[in-house]
């Protein structure tokens, strides 16, 4: 009787061990399956993105030019800046008006980025040898908006005699978060197209925008809202304007050989 009981206990122990091993095996199999799905989807997605973003460099001999203006025709009771003359802004005025800078001369909107978003072939992408600069002065990033071609390096400076941080939250590009001291310069390359917010963790209200684009057809509006994009191959393209506070506008434009085309975007 004792021998039968011992055999029974041994069988139960074996069964428990088998079930435990099977459970571990199933968990491992499930984990591997999930990894395969994730990496497989990532590979497919990356392939699709690359396929959509192919840009071929060609020699443009009969390109056209677009000269345009971006305007804000909304509520004029918001704080605006008279940018008719090159006078220096006081710090309170700059802080109060930094999001929406509208010229009283023509309602032109400053610091909007205009780009062609569906062009697949055009002039050579030239990475600037002199790096664009974003400086921190009086707890403010200058300039507030910087548009660059993917692959460009930006020098980020600290012009204040106090500690700052430069912190990015990105999806495609490598994020970073560094503390900087007076006159320190940090160079960072941005490889992939996306819109990046640059912040200071110490001064919470301080931020700037880095707009990384995948082709060289873009410009940032000046103080009166004007922009110019040159050497565009003849054809019909979709132009887009981006503004940090007002969002996006799009317009389809036909470019004719060796001609200047005038367009206008209006936020209302």
N, C-alpha and C positions, 0 to 999 in steps of 0.2 A: 504494500500500500504506500509506504514511504517512497519506494522507487518510482511509482506511478506519479506521485505528487511532484517529485523532483523533475521528472521528464516534462510534466505539464508546465511547470514554472520555466524550464529552459526554453520550451516552445514559445511561451508568451514573451520572454525576453528577446528571442530571435525575431519574432514578429514586430515587436516595438522598434528594434534596431533597424529592421528593413523599412518600416514606415518612416522612421526618422531620416534615414538615408535617402529615401525617395522624395521626401519633402524638401530636403536640402538640394537634391538634384533638380527638382521642379523649380525651386526658387532661382537657382543658377541659370537654368534654361530660360526662364522668364526674363531675367536680367539681361542675358545675352540677346534675346529677341528684341527687347526694348532698345538696346544699344544699336542693333542692326537697323531698326526702323529709324532711329534718330539720325545716325550717320548717313543712312541711305537717303533720307529725305533732305538732309543738309546738302549732300552731294548733288541731288537733283535740283534743289532750290538754287544752289550756287551756280550750277550750269545754266539754269534758266535765266538768272540775273545777268550772268556774263553774256548770254546770247542777246538779251535785250539791250545791253549797254555797249555793244560793239561800236567803236568809232574809228573810222579809217581816215588817215591823213592823206590828203591829196593836194596837188598844186591848183590853187584857185586863181585863174587868170582873168575871169570876167565877173568877179563877184560884185554884189550889190551892198549897199549900206542902209542901215536903219537908224534914223534919228528920231528920238521920241521924248515924250514928257509924261511923267506920272503925277497926277493931281489928287488932292483930297478936297472933295466938295461937301463934306459932311457938316456937322455942327461946328460952326466957327466960334462958339463960346468956349471951346476947349483952349487950353493954353497953347499959343503959337508963338513963333519967333519971327521977328522981322529981320530977315537975312539979306536985306537990300545992301547993307554996308558991312564991312569987315570989322565990326566992333567986338570987343572981348566980352563974353558972357560972364556974369557973376555966378558964383557957385550955386546959390539957391535957384536962379533962373535955369541953369543947365540941368539941375536935378529935377525940377518940376516939369521940364519940357522934353526930356531926352527920348521918350518913346515916340512922340508924334511931333515931328519938326516940319512945320508948314510955312512956306514963304508967303508973306502978305503981298508980295509983288504979283504973283500969278497962281497962288494956291499950289505951287509945286511941292511935292513931298520928297524930303531928303532921306537918304539911307534905305531906299528900296532897291532890291536886287532884281534886275531884268535879265532873263536868259532864254536861249532856245532849248527846249527840252526834248525835241524829237529828231534832232539832226544826227545823221549817221556817218556823214563824210564831209570833211572840210579842211580848213587850214591847220597847219602843224600846231600841236600843243607845246607851248614853250613854257618851261618852268623857270621862273625868275631866279637869276643868280644872286640878286640883292633881295634878301628876305623881307617880306612885309613885317611891320612892327605893330604890336599892340602894347601900349604903355599903360601903367597904372599911376595916375596922378590925382591927388586930392581924393583918394578912394573912388576913382572913376576910371573905367577902361576907355582908352582912346586909341583908335576910333571904336565906336559902339558896334559897328557892323563891318566885317571884312569878308569879301568874296574872293575865293582863290580857286585855282585849278587843282584837281587831285594830284598829289605828289609834291605839293608845295610845302616848304618849311616856313613857319612863322617864328619870329623872335618875340618873346613875351618878356617885357621889362617891368621892373619895379622902380618907379621914379619918386616914391615917397620914402621919407626917413622913418619908416615903420614896417612891421611885418605884414605881409599879404600872403594869400594863397592863390594858386591858379588851379581850378578844379573843373574837369569836363566830365559830363555824363554822356556817353556815346553808345551807339549800337554797332556800327561798322568799324570805326577807328578805335585804336587802343586808348582807353580812358587813362587819365592821370590826375594826380593831386599832389602838388608840391608847395611847400612854404618858400617864400622868397624874401630876401632882405634888400636893403637900399642899394640900387644900381645893379642888382643881379639880373642876368639875362639867361633865359632858358629857351633853347631852340627845339621846336617840335614839328615833326612832319605829319601831314594828314593825307593818307593814301586813298581813302574811299569817299565817294560823294555822300554827303548828308549835311543836315543843319545842326550845328553844335552850339550848345549854350556854355559859355565860359563864366564861372562864378568865383567869388572870393568867400571862403567859409568864415572869415573873420568879420567882413563887412557885408552883411547879408543882402543889402539892397544893390550891391555892385554886380553888374554882369554885362557881358557882351555876346555877340553872335559871330560865329565863323560859318560861312556858307561855302561848302566844298562842292564844286561842280565837276562833271565828267567831260566837259568839252570847253573850248576856249571862247565860246560865243556868249559873253555875259558882260554886264557893266553895273555899277552902283550909281544911283542918281545923285546929282550934286545938290547944292543948297536950293536950287530952283526947280528940282525935279527932272532935270534933263539927263539923257543918257545917249550913247552912241555905240553901235555894234557894226563892225566893218568886215569886209572880205567874206561875205556870205554867198555860197554857191546859189545860182538861180534855182528857184523851186518854192514850194509852199511849206511853211513851217509853223509850229505852235510856239508862240512867245508867252512866257509866264513872268509875272512880277510877284515878288514875295516881300511882305512887310511884316515885321515882328508883331505888330499890334492889329493890323488890318487883314492879314491873311493873304490869299493868292487871288490873282486875276489872270485870265488867259485870253489870248487873241490869236487867230490864224492870220498869217500875213504872207502874201506872195512877193517874192524877191525877183526883180528883173535884172538882167545883166547890166553892169556898169551904171546902175541908177540908184538914186537916193530915195528911200521910201520913208514917209513921215507917219508915225502912229502915236496914239495917245491912250493911256490907261487912266480911268477915273474911279476913285473910291468915293462912294456916296453914302 
